[in-house]
């Protein structure tokens, strides 16, 4: 049972193991950058960086403490409802539809094999002997049809 706290500690260290939120860049260097020729004084840069970091950390901590538990509760209920709907409603309905339409599929395929396939084969047999040749040396007469 000593392994459980270690596992919990590992999961707390890597809080985004599936890289779900890599697009959320909230690090100073990824948001703010001053190019050459437009530089603030060093003291303003350092103070701005400190203000940004502390405000971001403080605000995120307050929001996390106040809103994360209710959000987690709502998300947990929402995903539970989604899982219930998928397991007990959608999957059985799709299975029923698949069973019901299996015989219809067999009937349609038999009709296609009996009617459409011979017709398409006959049309293909007739059309395979058609040859179309385009001549580049044909006169420029617009009314003349050369095949």
C-alpha positions in Angstrom: 0.0 0.0 0.0 3.0 2.3 0.1 3.0 2.5 -3.7 -0.3 4.3 -3.8 1.0 7.6 -2.4 3.9 7.4 -4.9 1.5 6.9 -7.8 -0.6 9.8 -6.5 2.5 12.0 -6.2 3.5 11.1 -9.8 0.1 11.9 -11.1 0.2 15.3 -9.3 3.5 16.1 -10.8 2.5 15.4 -14.4 -1.0 16.9 -14.5 -1.3 16.8 -18.3 0.1 13.4 -19.2 -1.9 13.2 -22.5 -0.8 16.8 -23.6 -4.4 18.0 -23.8 -3.6 21.6 -23.1 -0.4 22.3 -25.0 -2.1 25.1 -26.8 -2.5 27.1 -23.6 0.7 29.1 -23.4 0.7 31.2 -20.3 4.5 31.6 -19.7 5.9 35.1 -20.0 8.4 34.2 -22.8 5.6 32.7 -24.9 3.4 35.8 -24.6 5.6 38.9 -24.4 8.7 39.7 -26.4 10.4 43.0 -27.2 12.2 43.2 -30.5 15.3 45.2 -31.1 14.6 48.9 -31.2 11.6 48.7 -28.9 13.0 47.9 -25.5 11.7 49.1 -22.2 14.1 49.8 -19.3 15.4 46.7 -17.5 13.6 47.6 -14.3 10.2 48.0 -16.1 10.8 44.7 -17.9 11.6 42.8 -14.7 8.7 44.5 -12.8 6.3 43.7 -15.6 7.5 40.1 -15.6 7.0 39.8 -11.8 3.6 41.4 -11.9 2.5 39.1 -14.7 3.7 36.0 -13.0 2.3 36.8 -9.6 -1.1 38.0 -11.0 -1.4 34.9 -13.2 -0.5 32.5 -10.3 -2.7 34.3 -7.8 -5.7 34.6 -10.1 -5.4 31.0 -11.3 -5.1 29.7 -7.7 -8.2 31.7 -6.6 -10.2 30.5 -9.6 -9.0 26.9 -9.1 -9.9 26.8 -5.5 -13.3 28.5 -5.9 -14.4 27.1 -9.3 -12.5 23.9 -10.0 -14.4 21.6 -7.6 -17.9 22.7 -8.9 -16.7 22.5 -12.4 -15.2 19.0 -11.8 -18.5 18.0 -10.2 -20.5 19.2 -13.3 -18.0 17.7 -15.7 -18.0 14.4 -13.9 -21.8 14.3 -14.0 -21.8 15.4 -17.6 -19.4 12.7 -18.7 -21.3 10.1 -16.6 -24.5 11.0 -18.4 -22.7 10.8 -21.7 -21.2 7.4 -20.9 -24.6 6.2 -19.7 -26.3 7.4 -22.9 -23.6 5.8 -25.1 -23.7 2.5 -23.2 -27.4 2.1 -22.6 -29.0 4.0 -25.5 -26.9 4.7 -28.5 -24.9 1.4 -28.8 -28.0 -0.8 -28.3 -30.0 1.3 -30.9 -27.2 1.1 -33.4 -26.9 -2.7 -32.8 -30.7 -3.1 -33.4 -30.5 -1.0 -36.6 -27.6 -3.1 -37.8 -29.5 -6.3 -37.1 -32.7 -5.0 -38.7 -31.0 -3.8 -41.9 -28.8 -6.9 -42.3 -31.7 -8.7 -44.1 -32.5 -5.6 -46.1 -28.9 -5.3 -47.1 -28.9 -8.9 -48.3 -32.1 -8.3 -50.3 -30.7 -5.2 -51.9 -27.4 -6.9 -52.8 -29.3 -9.8 -54.4 -31.5 -7.4 -56.4 -28.4 -5.5 -57.5 -26.7 -8.7 -58.5 -29.7 -9.9 -60.4 -30.7 -6.6 -62.2 -28.0 -4.0 -62.1 -24.9 -6.1 -62.6 -26.1 -7.8 -65.8 -27.4 -4.5 -67.2 -24.1 -2.7 -66.4 -22.2 -5.6 -67.8 -24.2 -5.5 -71.1 -23.8 -1.7 -71.4 -20.1 -2.1 -70.7 -19.8 -4.8 -73.4 -21.5 -2.5 -75.9 -19.5 0.6 -75.0 -16.1 -1.0 -74.9 -16.0 -1.1 -78.7 -16.5 2.6 -79.0 -13.4 4.4 -80.1 -13.0 8.2 -80.1 -10.0 9.7 -81.9 -9.3 13.4 -81.8 -7.4 14.8 -84.7 -5.3 17.9 -84.3 -5.0 18.3 -88.1 -8.7 18.7 -88.6 -9.9 21.8 -90.4 -11.1 24.7 -88.2 -14.7 24.3 -89.6 -17.0 24.6 -86.6 -19.9 22.7 -88.2 -17.8 19.6 -89.0 -17.9 16.7 -86.5 -14.9 14.4 -86.6 -15.0 11.3 -84.4 
